Amino acid sequence: MNKEFLRGLMLQAWQMVKRNGYTMGEAMSCAWRNAKLKVAMALRIVKFYFQKVDGSMREAYGTLKSELVPAIAGEDNRRKNDTVQVYFDTEKQEWRCFKRANLIKVVL
């Protein structure tokens, strides 16, 4: 692990403390889960659970692996949101996202 990775992890955790009212321990745990999920999705399809905005729990199968994701055409001029994780849902065959603070469990 390099300093940049750990710095990003701490920034994400502090963001969860400030915006979501998490304790630092909860925020660090959630930040590590998000980091593990992102690395796993770059390699394969991953099963994970997150809490939806309406409070219900969602089971999702997602990936970021370039061979499993359709080609993206055009330019993306939208502003990036660092509080959400974007993934390709392999069941719906669509791009989806969830709030990083709402990630519950990653099944590796």
N, C-alpha and C positions, 0 to 999 in steps of 0.2 A: 504494500500500500504506500502510496506517495502522499506528500503533504497536501496537494491539491484535492485529492479524494477525501481525505479526512477533514479538510477545511469545508468542503461542500456538505459533508455529512453534518458537521456542527452547525452550519448556517441553516440547513433544513430543519434540524432539531430546534434551534432557537425560534425559527419561524413558527413551528408548531406550538411552542410554549406561548409565544405572544398572541397568535391568532386563535388558537383552539383551547387555550387554558390547560394544556398538558403540564405535568411535572417534567422536570428535565430527564428523569429516568424513563418515563413513558415515551417522551419525544425521541430519545436516543434509540430506544428499542424499535420504534416505528420507522425511524430513519434507516436503521440497519436492515429492517425487513424490506423497505423500498429499494435499497441498494442491491440486496440479494435478488429481488424480483427482477430488477432491470438487467442484471448480469445474466440471470437464467433465461429471460425472454430473448436475449440476443443470441442464445444458443439453441433454443428449442421451444416447443409449446409448453406452457406452464399453467397449472391449475392454481387459482388463488381465490380468496374471499375478501370482499370489501363491503362496507356499509354504504348503502345508497343515501341520497339526500333525504328521501322520505323516511329513512330509519330502517328499512328492510335490509336483509343481508343478501348479497348476490354472489353466486358461484360463477366464476368466469374462467375461460380457457383462452389465453392470449399469447401473442408472440411479437417479437420485433425482428426475427430472423429474416434477412433479405430474400432468401429463396422461397419463403412461405407467404410473403407479403406482396400484394399486387403493385405494379409500377405506379409511381405518382407522376402525373402530368401537370405541367404549368408551374407557376411560381407561388410560393407561400409568403405573402407580404404581411400576414397577421402578426400581431405582437405575441410573443411566447409567454405562457403562463407557467411559472415555476411551482405552483401549488398543485398542479394536476399531473397525472401520469397518463400518457397516451399509449394505447396498445391496439393491435389488430385482433379483433375477436374472431377466433376460428370457427365458432358455431354460427354466428350471424354473417360472417364474411364481410365485416364492416370495421371501420376505425371507431374506437370508443375511448373514453377517458373516465377517470375517477379521481377524487381528491386524495392526495397522498396521505393525509392525516387519517383517512378512513380505512386504510388497509388493515385487515384483521389477521389474515393467515396466508402463508405461501406454502404450497405442497410441493416439495422438491423431489 
